[in-house]
Amino acid sequence: MTDRHPLDLPGLRPFWSAVHERLSTGRPVSRVRSGPLDDAGREALADLLGLDRLPGVEPTIPLAGLESAVVDACGRTVREVVTAILGPIPDRAAERERKAGQRDALWGWLAGHQVVCAQPVLMDWVGHLRTNGLVDGSPGRTRSLLTAALTVLAALPADGEPLPVIAARHLDGDAHALDDGTRLSGLVLRALAALYGTDVPDSAEARRALWSRAGVADDQLSATVLAVGLRLDGDGPVARVSRVCAEAGHPVSLTLAQLRSPGELAVPAGPVHITENPSVLALALRRFGPHCPPLVCTSGWPNTAVIHLLRRLGGDGASLHHHGDFDGEGIRIAAHVMAKTGAVPWRMTTGDYRSAAALVRPGPDPGRLTPAPWDPALVEAMAELRTAVVEEVIADALLDDLATGTR
């Protein structure tokens, strides 16, 4: 059994505990205020310090005087004595600094994650999470949960599959990881609300609606994509109907169900242009008729059918080029389309915007602005001019590009 330290007297225990606590802060200590001492403790402290009278019940002792008395009494420092009596002295200041560094690293990692950088509107989500702190106070557990949420967000919009199927595929086979009420489900839904500019869902019905908007268990018949000039090779039903419509100078509307079971289909190499508004497709058909180049419309925020078709076209070798409205929503839609399909911007630079804005100023306000990942200066120009420009304003320039194939 270890010998007891000669200064480890029962009456001095409250005093040594106070010293241990103060030294643990990691901050400079000049004096120590002790908790209540009984008579024996006051006498022992007076003996230690060489006082000619008893200290008070809750004495405040200068550390320098205590240090000198302790060294004289046992040849050890105060820190060595309290360590021997009560155990190692932690450095709480260093621990706080270490944890602060871990938190800063976590939020820096999240803000710089490729899913967030590709769709900067998600910085609103990052800001909310940072304000609300860590999961169970743990950077490690928080990062693990956020990694799972980002994995799901990267996989959305889904292809009309049920939520348990998506969870099992992307979250280590755990089909219940995204069940209603789980932390992970709440994280992803809050991110989707930020992405689509909607309120965070507060009911089971609203949550189902938001999941559906992200392509989870989507209606395969009501989710459609509108296109013109889409001449697909192959004898499958989707290829045949697209060619018939293109050769007749008509648009084609394809359902998600058709796109998921297209039959034989091959995509000719070459550019496919994407617009946000159906009116541009109508103008293209009026100008080009049966010779219209391939043009796909997102009809605002793209649904699952739109993303499915664009991914299929891009995956088979087509180059995708996106144009949208120059307003806050149009920038967010463009970032989403580019992030999810690999499309590149089409007449969506700062110079394009300034030229177009000169045609309509003063125009409608562009609304809430979030960064454009492909051209950081674009949103700065929009904030300066405060003018939205819809696609129809520059439709002639877009159609000229289609005619020449130069952009």
Secondary structure, DSSP 8 states (H G I E B T S, - for coil): -----TT--GGGHHHHHHHHHHHHT-S--SEEE-----HHHHHHHHHHHT-SS---SS-EEEHHHHHHHHHHHHSS-HHHHHHHHH-----HHHHHHHHHHHHHHHHHHHHTSHHHHHSGGGHHHHHHHHHH--GGG-HHHHHHHHHHHHHHHHH-S--S--HHHHHHHHTTT-TTTT-TT-HHHHHHHHHHHHHHT-----SHHHHHHHHHHTTTT--TTT-EEEEES---BSSSHHHHHHHHHHHTT--EEEEHHHHHS--S-B--SEEEEEES-HHHHHHHHHHHGGG---EEE--SS--HHHHHHHHHHHHTTEEEEE---BSHHHHHHHHHHHHHH--EESS-SHHHHHHHHHHH-S-----S----TT-HHHHHHHHHH---B-GGGGHHHHHHHHHHT--
